[in-house]
Amino acid sequence: MINVIRKNQQALMIVVTILVIISFIAFYNGTRGSNRGGSAPGKVASIYNRSIMLTEFQRDVRQYYVARQLGLADLVQILGSGNNQNEQVQEFVFNQMVLQHEAAQLQVSPTDSEVQAEEKRIFQTNGQFDAQKLNSFVEMGLAPLGFNGSVIDDLVTRELQLRKLRALVGSSVAISPVELRTTANQLYQNIELSVIRFSLDESLAGIEVSDEDVKKTYEQRKEGYKSEEQRKITYVAFALSDAENALKDTNLVTAQQKLANRANDFMNAASAKDANFAEVAAQFKVPVTETAAFTQSSPDPKLEKLPTLAAAAFKLIPENPTEAVPVEKAYYIVHLDNVTPSRPLSLDEAKPKIIAQLKSERARETISLKSAMYRTSLETALKSGKSLEDAAKDLKLTTEKIPPFTLAEFPKDAKPDLQQLAAKSMEMKEGQLSEFIPTATGGCLLLVEKRVPLDDAKFATIQAKLASDLLSRKQTIAFLEWLRLRREASKIQFAQR
């Protein structure tokens, strides 16, 4: 199909970033320690009693990045869930194997015309299919990864299979009128809240901590007082010059491709056995930046604008000390120079931390006790018919009225704790005064003043989209549970190295 679409069209190359592949080279090595079961050399895992070799695994890893570049959201997000990139890629690799197996068993497959229509939708310019964009993607996005245009057919087919399987599995799922109206009301009804805040800073000001309290706390919690681990790194950067960034069309593509290749060559050289990072940098004629020792909570000032590098430093290990890190349009190669392990702190070293800790604990305890006392008085006043504002004035407290809002249309300029308060309000009845709610800045008492039900006119405008969203969400949940069970039946076993 791709060949049919591309026939007799001239290519105009586009840029598809491939550095992510460079940064993923060490993925397999990084996962080996957690694998299980014996294996032959080069075997990564087994599924459906079939061995998955490293070459196949690496091919599917590359397909994950192609799927991302194609914007196949269902395929990437549903099959590739995880807490970090490595988890997402690994989940994608094995879940798509389960998907293909189950699609074959159930004979679920899109037609050629459906695949072609989806591919035409992906490669568009100004709403029209752009064959030059497709050709460029194949030349610049796929060729460097060892693929040709057929991989687009394969991935689009899987995306459409996933949609069909999700619809099939979710065909028994339905949204009742009551469920739709209840959800709409929860999301779109106006909520009016009042808050009485208690400041942590004000309570901290009057608290003193004695040396004896410090010593006693140190003895009780000694195991918890340790220095932060420190890391020291060196790194090099590969970036286009201003003149190169000003290039256009294929000239810019060529410059970017050369830059990626050079970064890749450096990474390979720096990762070689017994390689010296500084010597490799000298060979490539790139300047080396060296940091002082730093901690996760206090990165070196040189990394102030490069938080990704600071985070990468604490993922490196002495056995694998070099990592490629993409940052915007530049490629950084980071090398771990030294690790200073965490150690127990002496009493004098731990003293500032202990004082701050005890002050915070005592301040929060004071706030909690004070709020409980005030709450009793406020609740009595509310039951007598007073407003919260009047009851608070009698106790010399300040009331803050939060402007009406809905959960679906959350105010962008809201205070940081509004989401926490909104979530708490969902557990409360109208007119109810909350128990003390601890917050980052201290704590508060919350009153649900009023909930204004969603009117019929507003419901009519959001009904269709909300129903579609709810159904899709429930179908996805059903599909994920089905996928989990089918994955268990696949009997995936990871190899041990």
Secondary structure, DSSP 8 states (H G I E B T S, - for coil): -HHHHHTT----------HHHHHTTTHHHHHGGG--S---TTEEEEETTEEEEHHHHHHHHHHHHHHHHHT-HIIIIIHS--SSHHHHHHHHHHHHHHHHHHHHHHT----HHHHHHHHHHHSEETTEE-HHHHHHIIIIIIGGGT--THHHHHHHHHHHHHHHHHHHHGGG----HHHHHHHHHHHHSEEEEEEEEEEHHHHHTT----HHHHHHHHHHHGGG-B---EEEEEEEEE---HHHHT--HHHHHHHHHHHHHHHHHHHHHHHSTT--HHHHHHHHT---EE---B-SSS--GGGTT-HHHHHHHTT-BTTB-EEEEEETTEEEEEEEEEEE---B--HHHHHHHHHHHHHHHHHHHHHHHHHHHHHHHHHHHHHTT--HHHHHHHTT---EEEEEE-STT--TT--TTHHHHHHHHTTS-TT-B---EEETTEEEEEEEEEEE---HHHHHHHHHHHHHHHHHHHHHHHHHHHHHHHHHHHT-EE---
